[in-house]
Amino acid sequence: MKTLVIFGTRPEAIKLFPVVRALAATPGMEVRTCVTAQHRGLLDQVLAIAELSPDIDLDLMEPGQTLDRLTTRLLTGIGEVLDRERPDRVVVQGDTATAMTGALAAYYRQIPVAHVEAGLRSGNIYHPWPEEVNRRIIAPIADLHFAPTPTAAEALARENVRSGVHVTGNTVIDALHWTRQRIEHDPALASGLDQTLNRFGDKRIVLVTTHRRENFGDGMAAIARAIARIAQRPDVAVLFPMHPNPNVGSVMDGALGAHENVVRIEPLDYPHFIRALNACTLALTDSGGVQEEAPALGKPVLVMRDTTERPEGVEAGTARLVGTAEERIVSEVFTLLDDKPAYAAMARAHNPFGDGRASQRIAEIIDNAV
């Protein structure tokens, strides 16, 4: 069987490299990888640590391109790859433009599609935007749906998607455990944070990530003001890997300036990010993946969004939705910093996102599919 795995962003690469490894170890399976480079620099960081060299690199990143232009370029570019490669199956992950167009291009050629991390739903087509609609488009196309949790499988069932649904756990937990083991054997992989962590050794670190399109504008401005207030505490340091989008950087420049308790750094490669997550007291994020990764390390997550397609974390108590209002963000952070029982309740909550063996389950199901 020839399987083509298509991805283009950092989160996709993180969640798919364990799947590629598991598929490659399957007897009789020919695995080909195609990257679109929707996020060039951030993608390459993951490819390097995963020791994964893609077979096809479309290199389609173009600064400032609109979603419709990106979608057009992805659809035609991936279509040409499929015409050359003629795979028996396509594998996509999550909710990016790459995943959606990869599934659509395969459908146009009647190639079966497997969807890793299927069934996530927020219930609002504009939050997260455009990801919520991207994953809804993939669902009726795919014939194999790898739901990370029972809740995700139930969401698919509500849309009358019941055949081919498998609850596997989330592959991000596989990637996290693999990377932690690499760091343990070779600390130099994440030594770039030594100076920063030593500098703030007596402070509690709040790890911040923010990049969601729906937060651009007023939401991002409120987030920036909240970060500035949090950093005024003498017992706190804010570690802020900055997303390269100028809608983030320009706002943070104005609000944070050169605040001595805020370290704004370039986006971290995956080993350094895992080390930062392990070192922090709590994570303040609008990311999806952090909601899954942080609980695996016992770190509370405050989610700067009004909805989440990962309600399992909220239900389990590992994550809390705080929106983008300045006062709410500051209040929730201070509660976790000052209320030990409240912090312990989130830090010790059960992680609902998997046991680290999702990729092996996925490879076996794909291998057995007709």
Buried (B, 14 or more C-beta within 10 A) or exposed (E): BEBBBBBBBBBBBBBBBBBBBBBBEBEEBEBBBBBBBBBBEBBBBBBEBBEBEBEBBBEBBEEEBEEEEBBEBBBEBBBEBBEEBEBBBBBBBBBBBBBBBBBBBBBEEEBBBBBBBBBBBBEEEEBBBBBBBBBBBBBEBBEBBBBBBEBBBBBBEEEEBEEBBBBBBBBBBBBBBBBBEBBEEEEEBBEBBEEBBEEBEEBBBBBBBBBBBBBBEEBBBBBBBBBBBBBEBEEBBBBBBBBBBEBBEEBBBEBBEEBEBBBBBEBBBBBBBBBBBBBBBBBBBBBBBBBBBBBBBBBBBBBBBBBBBBBBBBEBBBBBBBBBBBEBBBEBBBEBBEEEEBBEBBBEBEBBBBEBBBBBBBBBBBBEBE
